[in-house]
Amino acid sequence: MKEFDLIDRFFKHGGHQRKDVLVGIGDDAALTKVASNQCLATTTDTLVSGVHFLPDTPPRAVAYKAVAANLSDLAAMGAEPAWISLSLSLPDTDESWLAEFTKGLYDLSQYFSVQLIGGDTVAGPLALTITAQGFVPEQSALTRSGAKPGDWIYVTGTVGDAGAGLDILKGDLAAAGESADYLIKRHQFPSPRVVAGTMLRRAASACIDISDGLLADLHHILEASECGAMLHVDRLPISEALTELVEEQQCFQYGLTAGDDYELLFTIGEEYKSQVETAFSSFNIRATCIGQVTGVAGKTDLRLNDKPFKHSGKQGFEHFNAS
């Protein structure tokens, strides 16, 4: 199948159609409108076979996760997603693979009213790059750099599930049954916290999504905000599925260092604590307070039952790190 036939058949006519897209797929560039008093948030993520997903991952899951990773970045900025572009490198034009891939692409984009507006297709090793754009009102964007000593540290959902799901798929964690299926689904089909991100505008002092691991991503906030943190390991929100399959210490390990959960890690001042908790509860969004920001720049003090907890090993996923 030729490139333009592929684009026309699988990408040009599917998905949600937005009124703010003046020219979409099929021209040299897309034309879009940005509403007044809105900032445009833009993020790009690349997923490579064998690095970000296993080579035998179902194509629907590959596309779904790629979209989710980008929408999660927008959520961490408090932005409402609008458009995505896709660059896709394919070893061949397997039509059944592409049909399943586009299903995963549109599953999530349609749910959040996001339109695919352009991109590129090339022959090569399996890899895809998505650029996502969204809107956030002026002066309302969330960043990593606003945390202050005394702020409370929260995380949405549960942590560690996706890492355990990956280990099950790799054969590094022996597990079967409903709990295993749940963890695998959390790895392959993460849920970007878009609603939570928009609710945190003007309330959260700092925010990031958990893609590389909780400790690693918390470090990014602390570095940007020039603060430290006290983290209570025993308060980490761990799913029942994970606790059923591994011992407590391994739960902590997954929760602290496994990435790909795409939950939001954020800090809020005391004055917003009750307001945020009430708002999240009304939308049935789970958010757990796991610690507090301190004034010791760059230091994360881990506690287990109010006693020092020693964590050895990696902080999270790192590219270009052979160790």
Secondary structure, 3 states (H helix, E strand, C coil): CCHHHHHHHHCCCCCCCCCCEEECCCCCCCEECCCCCEEEEEEEEEEEECCCECCCCCHHHHHHHHHHHHHHHHHHCCCEEEEEEEEEEECCCCHHHHHHHHHHHHHHHHHCCCEEEEEEEEECCCEEEEEEEEEEECCCCCCCCCCCCCCEEEEECCCCHHHHHHHHHHCCCCCCCHHHHHHHHHHHCCCCCHHHHHHCCCCEEEEEECCCCHHHHHHHHHHHHCCEEEEEHHHCCCCHHHHHHCCHHHHHHHHHHCCCCCCEEEEECHHHHHHHHHHHHHCCCCEEEEEEEECCCCCEEEEECCEECCCCCCCCCCCCCCC
